[in-house]
Amino acid sequence: MVKSSQKPILVTGSHRSGSTWAGNMLSIPPTVAYVNEPFNIKYHPGTPRPHFEHWYTYVCKENEATHFEYIQECLTYRSHILRNTLKYGSVNDIKKQILYQGRILNARRTGKRPLMKDPLAILAVEWLANTFDMEVVLLIRHPAAFVGSIKKTNWSHPFDHFLQQPLLMEKYLSEFESEITKFSETEQGIVDQGILLWNIIYSVVLKYQASYRDRWIFIKHEQISADPLREFKLLYNRLESPFTDYVENRIAEFSFVKPEDQDSQRRDSKTVIKNWQKRLTKNEIARVKEKTERVSSQFYSAEDWL
């Protein structure tokens, strides 16, 4: 049996759930190698080559033959990047890919523990965990925070990608079929898109909790953000990963940042918790609360909306 400290780690949740921050903080030790979003359908320099066709691809025993080898390559640092690099464009992209290839070759040579950060893998968690014996860290984020972030970025979602996956619709999303069809046929407002997407993702997470509460780590983004040093130390202990002074200092460097020094990676984590109050109007907050209550009440109390 593989030691817990050597098992691959999966950090997931919805997108905009803080998985990038958490993944980066958990991959600080030199014994851990960061694998970025294999389930992303778009190419980004410094990531594995694109493989999947749908946002939020569902993988299970019935369709794993199409995806097993690719994920195995990612977790064993055998993604063939350089052979495809030239067709992806700019000189800067090529440089990033060469650096990425160097990192994964080093990770393979030194036997580093893979940490896959991928919110887009949330509907394949069960398969990933059971097939590759992965330790799962699943982030839960307040629906208003999620919708507020979606509104800020204006990230529209192609809901027909769900309908194009009949196994997914049958397994998890049949209760949402009429809504998904409506959103697929006629584009809805960004707030309503965020509401439906949050309900879809976290209704599945509720099902995961019922089966894997004792095996996987379910943690709220807000809980980590309120006390990152304490919460990450607890996560490191759960994952049997070394929490050194260097790790602690790096977490502090990326979590307690003055407003003028913040960027896409570094933040003052406490201020992120309630930023939805500035991004959403009072009417939008009320709508999010009302339309997510059936699911969100399983994670958040009335006080969490104040």
N, C-alpha and C positions, 0 to 999 in steps of 0.2 A: 504494500500500500504506500502511496506517495505521502510523504510528510506534509502536514498542513502548511508549513512554512515554504514549501516548494510548489504548492498547487497554484495554478494560474488564478488571477484575480479578475473579476468582472465588475466594473463600476458603471452603473446604468441608472435609468430613471426616465422621465420625459426629457426631451430637449429643453433647454432653459431651466434645468433643475439643479444646476451647480455641479454637474458631473465633471466638467473640465477642471474646475478648481479642485474638487475632491480627488480626481484622478491624478492631477499634478502633485498634490500634497502627499498622496499615498505612494507615489513613485519616486520620492526624493532619495531613498537609500540607493547606493551604487549597486546593490544586489538585485534591483528591480528595473525592468525595462518597460517603457510606456509604449503601448500599441494603440494607435489613434484611429478610432471609428472605421473598422473594416466594413460595417454595414452601410456606410455613407455611399449613396449612388453617384455622387459627383466626385471628380478627381480634385484633390488638394495636394500641392507639393508637400512632401514629407509624410505621406500616409501610404498605406497599402494601395495597390491598384484597384480600381472600381470592379466590383463583381456583381452586386445585387441590382435589380431592376426597379424595385419598389421601395419607397420610404416606409420604414417600419415593416421589414420583411418578417414573416412568420416562418419559422423552421421547426420541423418535427420529424418523427421517424418516417412519415410517409413521403417527405420530399428532401430528406437530408442528403441523398446521393448527389444532388446538384451542388451542395454547399460544403460538404464535410472536408474535402481536400483543401479548399481555400482557407477555411478557418484553421485547420491544422497547420497549414503553411504559416499563417499569421502568428500563431502561438508558439511555433518553433523557429520563427525568424527566417523563413525560407521564401518570403515573397519575392518574386522575380521582378524587381523594379527597373533595373538599369536597361533591360532589353526593351522596355516600353518608354523610356524617358524622352527620347528625341521627339516623339510625336506629340508630346504634351506642351511644347511651346518654348517659352522664353529661356534665355540663358540663366536668369535667376532661378527659374523653376528647376532647371537641370542641376544647378548647384545645390539646391535644397534636396533634390532626390539623391545626389551623390552623398551628401552628409547623412541622409536618412539611411541609405544603404550601408554606409560605414557603421552607423549605430547598431543596425540590426545584425550585421556580421559580427560585431564585437559582442553583442548580447548572446548570439549563438555560440561563439567561441568560449565565452566565460560562463555560460550556463545560467544566465540571469532569469529571475522569476518574471514571467510576463504579466503585465497589468493591462488589460484591455479596457479602455474607456470608450463606451459607446452607448449613448442614450437611444440610438436608433435600433439597438438590439433588444429593446425591452420586451418585444413580443416573441423573442426567441430565447429568453432567459432559461426557461425550463430545459430546453434541448441543450443549450450551451453548458449549463451546470451539470447535467446528468451525463452528457457525452464526453466532456473534457474535464470532469471533476473540478470545476471551478468554484472558488469562493466568491460569493455574490454580495456586493454592497449595492443596495437599491435605494436611491434617493427619492424622497417624497417632497413635493413642493406645494405650498399653499396655492389654491386655484387662482386667487386674485393676483398673486405674484407671477404665476405662469402666464395668465392672460395679459397682465400688464407688460410683461416682457415681449410677448408676441405682438402686442399693439405697438410698442416702441420700435421693434425691428420690422414691423409690417410683414411678417413671414406668413404668407398664405400657404395653405396646405392642399395638395391634390387628393381629395377624399376618395376619388375613384381608385386609388392605389389599394385601398382596403377591399373594394368590391372585386378587384382583379385577383384576389387571393381567396378562393372559395374555401380552402381548408381553414383559414383564419376566421372567415365569416361564420363558418359552422361551429368552430371550437369556442370562440370567445365573443363574437360581435353580432350575433343574430338579433339581439335585443335593440341594436342601434341601426339595423339595416335600412329602415325607412328614412331616418335622419341622414344617414350617410348618403343614400341615394339622392335625397333632396339637395344636399350640399355638393354632390358631384355634378348634378344637372344644372344648378344655378348657384353661382358664387355668392356666398353670404358675407356679411360684414366681418371684419377681422376679430372683433370681440366674440361674436357668436361662434366663429371658427375655433377660437381658443377654448371656449366653453365645451364644445363637443369633443375636441381633441383631448382635453383634460379628463372628461368623463370616460372616454374610451380607454385611455391609457390606465387610469387609476381604478377603473372597474376591474381590469385584468389584474392589477396589483393586489386588489382585495382577494381575488381568487388565489394568487400566489401566497398571500399571507396565510390563508386557511390551510394550505398544504405544506408550506416551508418556513413557517414562523420560527421554528427551532433550528433550522439549518442555515438560512440566509440572514444577512444583516439588513434590516429595514430601518432607515433613519431619515428624519426630516431635515431638509436643508436648513430650516430655521434653527434647529437644535445645534447643528454644527456651527452655524454663523454666530450664534450667541456666545459660544465659548469654544473657539476652534482648537486651542491648545489642549484643553481637557478632552474634547470629543475625538480629536484625531489620535491622541494618545490611547484612548480606549479602543479605537478602530485598529490601531497598530497592534495592540495586545491581542485583539480578537483574531487578527490575521497572522499573528506570530511573526511580525516584521519588526526589525530593530528600530526603536525610538531613541535616537541618540541626541546629544546636545545640538549637533549640526542639523538634524531633522527639525528639532524644536525651533531653532533660530530661523530656519528657512520658512517654516509655517508662519511664524510671526512676521517675517519680512513680506509675505504675500497676503496677510490677513489683517494687518493693522496699519493701513496706509493712509496718509493725509489726503484729503480730497484732490489737491492739486497734483498729486503724484500717482493717482489711480490710472489704470489702463485696463485692457481686456483680461489681464491675468491677475493683477494686484488690486486689492480693494480693502476698504474698511468693512469687514464682514457684517458687523452689527447694523450698519446703515442700510444694507441690502435687504434686511428682513422685511421692512415696511415700505419699501420704495413704491409698491403698488398703489399706496395712498396718493402719491403724486402723479402717477401715470394714468390712473383711471378716474373718471368722474364719479360722483356719489351715486348717480343712477346706474352707471356701469358696474360699480361694486355691488349694488343691490341686485342687479341682474345676474351677475356671476354667482353670488351667494345663493340666490333662489334656484338657479338652474343646475347648480352642482351639488345641492344640499344632500341629495340621496346618497351620493358617494362621499362627498367631502366631510359629512358629519361623522363618518367612520374614522377620520384622521384628525379633524380639527373641531374645537369647541367654539361656542358663541364668542368667547373672549378673544379668540384668535382673529376675529373679524373687526376688532376695535382698533 
